[in-house]
């Protein structure tokens, strides 16, 4: 079906069931879980005020297998500090390093002013549960209450610790401490307590800066701020006042920031427990779900398709009953297709998404949807959902000729690659299958289904079109059909069940094209068709297409793969054609599989009839060669 207008984003509902195979027959923990971390190998570390798991003694920390059984190879041991177990009765910060070692922070040491000095705030355990003597135990100094967030930096081995920290191991700091791999605090890293002084969450940014969230009783209750890599406050980030605490924070692929907690306003805007900020800290007006959470959100987790899982003590979302756990669309609206029934009968403090799409939840509850589940559970849909599978059609200007078909000269070249060429062109995206290949037999097919070239297919969030949630290399046929690497089937996206997506297509040397967000596809399985050769298909940028021989085709000339066709000036697309043909012999031609071959006839040609240079000039405007034709994707 052709996408010609806005479509409903509703999905069919499926009951999210408790997976009975997780810790089958076990009684679980005998107390609540304050934090949970899923390890890359599938194991799960939990901490909280419990003393056993399935009847086996485990004081305040345990490691479980991927199927939920107690891992007997991890037995946390007390430190040499007196009364360690008593002071560590409320662990509230947890992180697992890349080497499997476990960092645990303590929340509250017991007295009105934060407890006696010298008791542990942060301890690191080896993979067997023994205390790591190579890491100096962080102890309370002055009026510190405890550590509520821990974030290891995998690039340096240093560890960021946040909480209500006035002093740490004899030194005075702000609300965040950074310690060396040895556990010794970095004395020259001392953020001001001007804004967030009760840090609940920390996020490391790609540029080395640090986002912290929590709450402050000063400066109009600012709850989110950004620090420079040295701990100083980043003045380019706009902090906003709030009436509650930020308990969870996630940075999105487009640089925006999701925050959630107990607040009802942020920077003067009504935002009930969840908000999205722009990269500069200002409130994103495009994320304003009606009603939002009817209770506190304690935890968040992002799915690969951009959807958001939230856990907490809420009992509804946007007026729809949802207890403890819910899933949201990328724009913050409730995903009504993810039906959790009665949900949990208590608070969810941690949420984790497994690669198979199942969801782990932990917290303070004894049942999920009426079935017993002691504080930890694995949720799954009752049956597999077919992956999103899309039919796309497009025509490329360079190889297109009258008659409705493109030429297929490239597939017969000895240099035509059997592995995707886009990684070598600098393309990267989360989950993109680098090095994906085809069988040589795919290139033998002739006629309308003959292969013309490689392309990229992307699924992008309709709420945030700049966010690539999935991408796959694919093949385009002479008749314009885009097919999977088998050379025949629709392009499918395993693990991307349902959702509202913008479809984007990226050729090697033509402008990219994307379905307009107003016409985002919604659905599961096959049967979804997007035809970019039709004028009725709304797209992101109309400059991506042009008309030749009466057909709507993607404009040629984007040799630099940057969404721009440029004939003159620095970084233009014309000069590469000259260089490839031979800059000292412009009348020369070069055969092979080259991006500069805009006609895609197997030969790069700079001068003479049917050359590759003129197509660039035509698409920027033959009378205005200094012009550019821009159709970049968001």
N, C-alpha and C positions, 0 to 999 in steps of 0.2 A: 504494500500500500504506500502511495506517495505521500510524503510529509508536506502538506500545503498550508498548515496553520497550527495554532497552539493545540496541544493535546493534553488530555487528563493525565495527571501523575499518579492516579490511584493504581495500586497493585492488589491482586487477590490476596486475602489474608490466609496465613497458615499458622496454626497453633505451634508455638515454640515449646517443645517438650523437654522434660528432664531426661538426660541420658542415663539410663539405669546401669550402663557398663562402667561408669566412673565410680571408683571405690565401691564396687558391687559388694553388698553385704556388710560393709564397714559402718561403724557408728560415727566416724568423723571426729572432729575436734570437740572437746568438752568445754569450750569457751569461744568467745568471739574472735574474729580475725580482723586486725586493723589494717594490714597491708598484705598484698599478694603480688609476686612477680613471676611471670612465666619466662623460663630460660630457653635459649635457642634449641636445646636438645629436647624440648617438650616437658621437662621437669618443672615443678612449681615449688617456689619457696613461699611459706606463709609465716607471719608473726602475729602475736596478739597475746592477751592474757589467758592463755590456755595452758594446761599441764599434761595433756595426753592426746594422742591421735589413735583411734581404733583401740583404745585401752592400753597402748604402749606409752610409757612416760616420755613426754617431750615438753620441756619447760620453755614456753614463749616463742619457740621457733621450730619449724620442721620443714623437711623437703619431701615432696611427693613425686611419684612417677607420673608419666603422661596419662596413665589410666587411673590415677587417684589413690594408689596404695602408698603407704608410708615407705620412704626410702631409708632403709636401715643403715645405709652407709654415711648418713649425716646425723651425728649425735652432738648437738650443741653442748659445750662444756662451760662451766663458770670460769670467770677470771680469778686472778689471785687477790682481787680487791674484796675485802670483807662485805658481807651482805649483798653480794652481786645479784642473786636472784630476787631479793626483795626490792632492790632499787630498779631492777629491770622489769618490773611487773607490768609496765604499759609501753611496750615497744611500738612506736608509731612511724618510724622511718625505715625504709628497706630499699636496698639496691643490690643487684648481682653484677659483679664485674665480668669482663670478657673471659677471664680465666676461671670463672666459677666460684670465686670467693664471695662471701656474703657480708655486706655492711648493714648493721642494725643500729638505729638510734633510739634513744629513750625519750618519752614524752614528758613525764612529770615525776619529779623526785620527791615530792611528798609534802613539803612544808609550805607555809604561806608565801615566803619570799623565794621559793624555788628549791629549797632543800640545802643540805650541807655541801660545802665545797669539796672537790676531789672525787666525787662519785662519777661513774661512767656516764657519758652522753652518747658516745659512738664507739663501737667495737667491730673489728673485722674477724670473721671466721674463715678458716681454711675449708676446702671442699669436703673434709670429713667431719666438720663441726668443731674442731679444736680452735682455740683462740690463736690468731696469727700473731706471733711475737714480733714479726717484722713491721707491724703497724702499731704505732703508739696510740694507746687507748685515749680518746678525747674525754676530758673530765670537765666538770662544771666549775666555773669561776664566777664569783659574785652573784648577780641576780639572774642568771640564766635559768630558764625553765626546762628547756629540752630541745631535741632535734626532731623536726617534723618532716624534713625533706632531705634526701641524699641523691646526688647526681654525679656519678663518675664521668670523667672526661677521657674517652678512649684514646684520644690523640696524645695526651700528656701523662696519663696515669694519675693525675691529680683528682681530688674529690671535693665537690661543693656540698656544703652542709648548711641547711637553713632551718630556722626556728625562731624562738625567742632567746637570742643569744647575746648577752652582754659581754660575757667572757668565756674563753675556751682554753683549757689547759694552761692557765696562768697568764694568758694574753687577753687584752680587751679588743673587742670587735664590734661590728654592727650586727645586722640580722642575718648575714651570710658569712660563713667562714670557708676559706679554701685551704685544704691541707695537701701536702706533698704525698707522693706514693708511700712514704714512710709513716704517714699519719701526723707528722709534725705540721702545725699550722704555718701558713705563709704569712709572715708578719706584715708585709707591705700590701696585702690584699685586705682592705678594711672598708666595706661599703658604709656610707652614711645611713643612719637610722631615720633620716628625714622623712622617708615615705613608708614603705612596708617594713614593719618591725616584727610582725608575727608571720614569718614566711612558711607557707604550706606547700608550695610547689616551685620547682626550678626547671627551666628549659634552656639547653645550650643551643645557640644559633650557629649557622654555618660560618659566619664571619668572626666567631669567637666571643661575641657579646652574649649576655646572660639575661634571660627574662626571669623575674621572680614574681610570685603571686601570694597573697595572703590578706593581711588586714593591719591597719594602723590606727591608733587612737590620736594621732597627730596629723597636722596638715590636711584637714578635711577628710580624713579616713581614706587616703589613697591606698589602693590595693594591688596595683600592678605597676611595675617599673622595669626599666631596662638598664643594665649595668654595662659599662665598657669592660674589656677583658681584664683590666687591672683593678676592677671593683668600683671605680668611680661611676657616678650617676651619668647616664647618657642624656644630655640636655635636648637631643633631637627627638626624644620619645615623649609623647604627650601623656602624662599620667592623669587619671580620672578618679574623682571621689566616688565612693560607693557606701551603701548602708549595710554592708555585710562582708563576709569573708569569701575570698577566692580559694577554693579547695583543689581545683583541677584546672589544668591548662594544656592545650595542645597547639602546636604550630602546624599550619596547613602548608601544602605544597606551594601555594602562591604567596606565602609569606604572611598571610593573615593569621590571627591568633584567636582561638576559641578559649573562653574562660567560663567556669561554672562554679557555683557555690551556694551561698545562702543570701545573696543580695537581691534586691528588687529594683535598684536603679544603678546606673553606671554613667558617670559624667553628665548627670542631669537627664539622661534618657531612661525611660522605663524598660527594664530588661529583667524578667522574672527568672532568676537563678541561672540564666545562660545568656551569653552575648558573644558577638564576634567583633574583634577589633581589627582595624587596618594595620598595616605593618608599622605605621608611625604612632600607634596607640590610640588614635581617634576611633569613635564608635562607628562600625559599619552599619549604615542605615538599611542595607539590603538584607540584613539578618535580623528579623523582628518577628519571631513566631508568635501567633496570637495565644494569649493565656499562659503559655509555656508551663514550667514545672510547678505543681502544687505541693512543693516541699523542697528540702535541700538536695542538691546534687553533690555527691562526694567524689565521684570518679567518672572518667570518660575514656573511651578508646575509639580509634578510627578504623573503619574497614577500608580495604583497598579501593572500593568503589566510591569513597567519599562520605558514606553514611556514618552516623555518629551513635555509638552506644553510650548510654548514661546509666549510672547507678547511684542510689542514694536512699533517702527516707521519704521520697515523694509518694503520693498515692494516685496522682493523676498528671496528665500532660495535655495542655490545651483543652481541658475539660473532659478528656477521655480517660477512663480508669486505666492506670498503669502503676503498679505497686513495686517499687524497688528497682526495676529494670525496664528500659524502653529503648527503642531505636528511632533515630531521627533521620530525616533526609538532609542533604547537604545544606539546605537553606534554613534548617532548624525546625521545620514542620514535622509533625509526628508521622512516622512510617506506619501507617495503619495495617500494612501487610505483615508486620512483625507483631503477632498477637501473643502476649505473655500471659494471658488469662488472669488468674488471681495474683500472679506474681509472687513476690516474697512476703512473708509476714513480719519482716523487719528490715533493717538497713543494709544496703549493699555498699561496701566501702571500696571494693576493687573490681575492675572489669578487665579482662584480657581476651583478645581475639586469636584463635588458633588458625594456622594456615588452611585447615580444612573447613573454615567458616564457623565452627562451633565456638561457643562463647563460655568462658569461665567467669563465674561470679563468686565473690567471697564477702563476708561481713558478719552481721549479727542477725541471723534468722534460723528458723528450725524447719521451714517448709517452703517449697516452691509449687505454686498452683495446686496446693492441697496435698502434695506428696512430701514425705519427710526428707529433709536435706539439712544436715547440721552445719550451717555456716559456710559451706562451700558446695558448689554444684556446677555441672557441665550442661549447657543448654544446646539443643540442636533442633532443626526443623525435622518434622517426622519423615520426610522423604526428600531425596535429592531434587533440586530445581534445575531444569536444563539451563545451560549457560546462555547468555545473550549471544545471538547469532544474527548478523546483519548482512543484507544484500545492498551493495552500493554500486552505482553506475556512474562513470565519469569518462569524458573524452579528453585527450591531451592534444593541444593545438599542433605541436611540432610534427607528430607522426600522422595527424588526421588528414584524410583525403576525402573527396566527395564520394558518396556512396555509403556513408555511415560506418565505415571501418577505418581503423588505424593500421599503419604498416607494422610488420613484425620482424623487421630485418635484424634486430638486436639478438633475438633468441638463437640465431644460427651462427653467431660469432663464437669462435673458440674462447674468447675472453669473457663471455657472458657468465657472471658469477653464480655459482650454485648456493652460496651463502649470502645472507642479507648484506647489502653494501652500506647501510646507513650508519652503523657504528663507526666505520672508517671515515665517514663524513662529519663526525662529531656529534651525532644524535645520541641522546641518552634519556631515559625515563624510567621511573620506578617500575620494576617488573618486566621491562622490555627484554625479550629473549635474544640477547646478543649471540650472534653466530648461527641463528636459525637457518636451516638449509632446506633445499628441495632435491628431489630425485631428478636425475638428468632426463628421465622419461617424460617428465612434465613438459619439456621443451619440444617434444616431437610432434605434438598436436598441431594440426593446421586448420585453416578456415577461420570462422568467426571466433572460435574459442582458443586460437593460438595466443601464446603469451607475448605481450609487448614489453613489459618491464616490471621491476620491483616498485612497490609503493609502501607507505606506512598508513595503517588505520589506527585512529585514536578514539577512545571514549573519553569525553570530558564532562565534568559536572555541569548540569544545566544552571545550577545556582551560582557556580563560580567557574565560568568557562575557561579560565586560565589554568585550572587544575586538571592535569592529565591523570585519570584514574586507571587507565589501562591502555596499552598500545601493543600492536602486533605488526610485523612485516607481512605483506601480502603481495599478490600478483594481479596485474591488470591485463585483461584480454583485448583482442582487436575490437570487439563490439562494445567495449567499455565496462564490462562486468568485472568487478573486483572480487577475486576468489582467494581462498585459503591456499596454503602451501602445497596442497594436493593437486592444485591446478584446476579444481572443479567446484568444490563446495563453498558455501557461504563462510565468511570470516567469523569465527567464534571466539569468545573471550571466556575461557574456563575460570570459574570462581567469581564471575561477575553476574550473579543471578539477580535479575530485576533491577529497576532503577530508572532514573530520568537522565538521559545523556544527550550531549551534543556529539554528533559524529564528525570527525575531521579526517581529511585525506591529504597526505603529503607525498607528492611525487619527488623524483630526484632533481629535476631541473625546470619544473613548472611551478607556478604559484600554488600555495596550499589553499584548500577550501574547507569550510566548516558549516554545518547546519546551524541556523540561527537558534539562539536559546528559546525563542518563542515557539519553536517547532521541535523541541527536544523529544527524542523517542522515549517511549515508556513501555516496558513489557519484558517478557521472558521468552526463551526459546527462539524459534525461527519465525520467519514470516514478516520481518521488518525490512522495508525497502526504502532507500534514500537515493533518488535519482538526480544527480547534479547536472544532468543535461537538459533538465526541464526548467523553463522560466518560472514556473509556479513553485519551485522549491526554494524557500527563503534561506539565504546564506548569511554568514557573518559579515562578509565584505564583498560587494558586487564587483570590485576591481579584480577579483580572482578569476573572473570568467570573461571571455570575449567570444565573438561570433565569426566563424569562418565557414564558407560553403553552406551557410544557412544553419549550422549546428552550433550549439552553445558548448564551448570547450574551455579548459583551464589554460590560462595565458602562459606562453613559454617564455623562458629567459632568466629564470631564477637559478642561475648556475651556482651562485654562492650559497644557496640554500638558506636564505635569511628572510624570505617573504617579500623581497623587493627586486624589481627589475630595473636595472640602472645601466645607461649607455655611456655616460661620461663621468668624470670625476674619480675621486679615490674610491677604491673598492668596487668599481663597476663590473658588470657581467660581460662586457664586450672584450676587454683585454685578455681574459682567460682563453677565449676562442683563438685570438691571434697567437698567444703563446703556445697553445696546444698544436696549432697548425704549423708553427714555425715562425717566430717573430721576424726573422731575417728573410724569410721566403713566404710572404703572405698568400701567394698564389698556390702554395703547397696544400695537400690534403693528408690527413692521418686517419687510418682505419682503426677501429677498436671500440670497446665499450667505455665511452667517456661522457662525463656530464656536459662537456662543451658541445656535444652532438645534439643540438636542439631539435633537429629534424628526425633524430633517432633512426637514421638510415644506415648507421654503421660507419659513417665518415664525418670527420670534423673538417669544415670548409669555411674559410674566412672571406673569400671573394668569389665572384662569378655567380652564375645562376644557382638557385636553391642553396645558397650558403646559410650558415647558422647565425651569422652576425646580424643580418637584416631583420630577423624576427624580434630581436631586442629593440631595435630602433622603431619598428612598427608599433610595438606595445607601449613604448613611452610616448610616442607621438612623433611621426617623421619630421614635423616642422618644429618640434621643440625637443631636440636631442638632450638638452640638459634636464629635462623632466624625469621623474621616476614613476613607476607604477608599483604601488605598495598595497599588499594584502597580507600583512602579518597576522598570525593567530594571536589571541590574547595570552 
